[in-house]
Amino acid sequence: MLAQDDFTRIRIEVRDDGIATLVLNRPEHGNAVDDAMHSELTTVFSRARADSRVKAVVLTGAGTTFCRGGDSSPSRTFTTITGLAPVQEARLIVETLLDLEKPVIAAVNGDALGLGAILATLADVAFVARTASIGDRHVLGGVTAGNGSAALWPLIVGVNRAKYLLLGGEVLTADEAVGIGLAHEVVDDPVASATALAQRWARLPQFALRTTKSVLNVHLKAAAGQALEYGLALEEQAMAGPEFAAVLAGRRGNSTREN
């Protein structure tokens, strides 16, 4: 069951109509994913799946940002509270999101970068604020884009377009993201639009809805099964290599920032 007591970095609200709103909750850091949030993301989608109260999930960020990606500030230790290696957690985040047969609607209220972009684009539908940007800048940080985007974006936007986006760490405007299919619609109030759709889907026949999503996700799971393990192994290798170390050293020598 989804319970707030089990989460410190994700705010949980389960309404009487079956809508569960999950709010990434580090607004002072642009909701960048630190070690604690990373670990919590490994369990929150499986908890939603098991909670009989939940019919649909709205995923958003606190404040004016959806999620600026992984917290790569110099103080981050890259340790976990689950006891798993960070790359094992990364795999669980993607797999439990794809295993959740209940609808997941992203309300992208601001920038969605790195892991934030992966969460937004792997949701079933993403409503995006007009001022939001979406992109995966792993390569610019000296890290392989192995934790979901390189595995699954080719299915969403095509292989060559995914190469263009990921090899150069391109960041798209909201309109550009919708134009290529990474997001669904640009709206004035993403949370309101996401909640309205969640309510509509929550009133539909649930077995038919969930099994249809499960069939559609077979395609994504097949791609993840082929590419995710390989990508995460390379990401782990990159994080132990000199290019990532140089990026971290540069941050320590300049200023703390999320990437």
Backbone hydrogen bonds, N-H to C=O, Kabsch-Sander energy under -0.5 kcal/mol:
donor,donor_aa,acceptor,acceptor_aa,energy
3,A,1,M,-0.5
6,D,3,A,-1.8
7,F,4,Q,-2.3
11,R,23,V,-3.0
13,E,21,T,-1.6
15,R,13,E,-0.6
15,R,19,I,-2.6
18,G,15,R,-1.7
20,A,18,G,-0.6
20,A,56,A,-2.8
21,T,13,E,-3.1
21,T,19,I,-0.6
22,L,20,A,-0.6
22,L,58,V,-3.2
23,V,11,R,-2.6
23,V,21,T,-0.5
24,L,22,L,-0.6
24,L,60,T,-2.7
25,N,9,R,-3.1
29,H,26,R,-2.3
30,G,27,P,-1.5
31,N,26,R,-3.0
32,A,29,H,-1.2
33,V,69,G,-3.1
34,D,32,A,-0.9
38,H,34,D,-2.6
39,S,35,D,-2.0
40,E,36,A,-2.2
41,L,37,M,-2.3
42,T,38,H,-0.6
42,T,39,S,-0.9
43,T,40,E,-1.3
44,V,40,E,-1.8
45,F,41,L,-0.5
47,R,43,T,-2.3
48,A,44,V,-1.9
49,R,45,F,-1.9
50,A,46,S,-1.9
51,D,47,R,-1.3
52,S,50,A,-0.7
54,V,51,D,-1.4
55,K,18,G,-3.3
56,A,18,G,-1.7
57,V,103,P,-2.9
58,V,20,A,-2.9
59,L,105,I,-2.4
60,T,22,L,-2.6
61,G,107,A,-0.5
62,A,24,L,-2.7
65,T,62,A,-0.9
66,F,111,D,-0.8
67,C,111,D,-2.4
68,R,30,G,-1.8
71,D,33,V,-2.5
72,S,70,G,-0.9
76,R,73,S,-2.0
88,Q,85,A,-0.6
89,E,85,A,-2.2
90,A,86,P,-2.4
91,R,87,V,-1.9
92,L,88,Q,-2.0
93,I,89,E,-2.4
94,V,90,A,-1.7
95,E,91,R,-2.8
96,T,92,L,-3.0
97,L,93,I,-1.5
98,L,94,V,-2.3
99,D,95,E,-1.8
100,L,96,T,-0.8
100,L,97,L,-0.5
101,E,99,D,-0.9
105,I,57,V,-3.0
106,A,104,V,-0.5
106,A,125,V,-3.0
107,A,59,L,-3.1
108,V,106,A,-0.8
108,V,127,F,-2.9
109,N,107,A,-1.6
112,A,133,S,-3.2
113,L,67,C,-2.6
114,G,135,G,-2.0
116,G,113,L,-2.3
118,I,114,G,-1.8
119,L,115,L,-2.6
120,A,116,G,-2.2
121,T,117,A,-2.5
122,L,118,I,-1.7
123,A,119,L,-0.7
123,A,120,A,-0.5
124,D,104,V,-2.0
125,V,104,V,-1.2
127,F,106,A,-2.7
128,V,185,E,-2.9
129,A,108,V,-2.8
130,R,187,V,-0.7
132,A,129,A,-1.5
134,I,172,L,-2.3
135,G,112,A,-1.8
136,D,170,E,-0.6
137,R,135,G,-0.6
141,G,137,R,-1.0
141,G,138,H,-1.3
142,G,139,V,-1.8
143,V,138,H,-2.1
146,G,144,T,-2.3
150,A,145,A,-0.9
152,L,148,G,-2.3
153,W,149,S,-2.6
155,L,152,L,-1.0
156,I,152,L,-1.0
156,I,153,W,-0.5
157,V,153,W,-3.1
158,G,153,W,-0.6
158,G,154,P,-1.3
162,A,158,G,-2.2
163,K,159,V,-2.3
164,Y,160,N,-2.1
165,L,161,R,-2.3
166,L,162,A,-2.6
167,L,163,K,-2.6
168,G,164,Y,-0.9
170,E,165,L,-2.2
172,L,134,I,-3.4
174,A,132,A,-0.9
177,A,173,T,-2.5
178,V,174,A,-2.2
179,G,175,D,-2.2
180,I,176,E,-1.4
181,G,177,A,-0.6
181,G,178,V,-0.8
182,L,177,A,-2.1
183,A,177,A,-1.1
184,H,126,A,-2.5
185,E,126,A,-1.4
187,V,128,V,-2.5
187,V,185,E,-0.5
193,S,189,D,-2.3
194,A,190,P,-2.8
195,T,191,V,-2.6
196,A,192,A,-2.2
197,L,193,S,-2.0
198,A,194,A,-2.5
199,Q,195,T,-2.5
200,R,196,A,-2.0
201,W,197,L,-2.7
202,A,198,A,-2.2
203,R,199,Q,-0.8
203,R,200,R,-0.8
204,L,201,W,-1.3
209,L,205,P,-2.1
210,R,206,Q,-2.8
211,T,207,F,-2.5
212,T,208,A,-1.8
213,K,209,L,-2.0
214,S,210,R,-2.4
215,V,211,T,-2.1
216,L,212,T,-2.2
217,N,213,K,-2.5
218,V,214,S,-0.6
218,V,215,V,-1.1
219,H,216,L,-1.1
220,L,216,L,-0.6
221,K,217,N,-3.0
222,A,218,V,-2.2
223,A,219,H,-1.8
224,A,220,L,-2.6
225,G,221,K,-2.7
226,Q,222,A,-1.5
227,A,223,A,-2.4
228,L,224,A,-2.3
229,E,224,A,-0.6
231,G,227,A,-2.8
232,L,228,L,-2.8
233,A,229,E,-2.0
234,L,230,Y,-1.9
235,E,231,G,-2.2
236,E,232,L,-2.5
237,Q,233,A,-1.9
238,A,234,L,-2.6
239,M,235,E,-2.2
240,A,236,E,-0.8
240,A,237,Q,-0.7
241,G,238,A,-1.6
244,F,238,A,-0.6
245,A,241,G,-1.6
246,A,242,P,-2.2
247,V,243,E,-1.9
248,L,244,F,-2.5
249,A,245,A,-2.4
250,G,246,A,-2.2
251,R,247,V,-1.8
252,R,248,L,-2.4
253,G,249,A,-1.9
254,N,250,G,-0.9
254,N,251,R,-0.5
259,N,70,G,-1.3
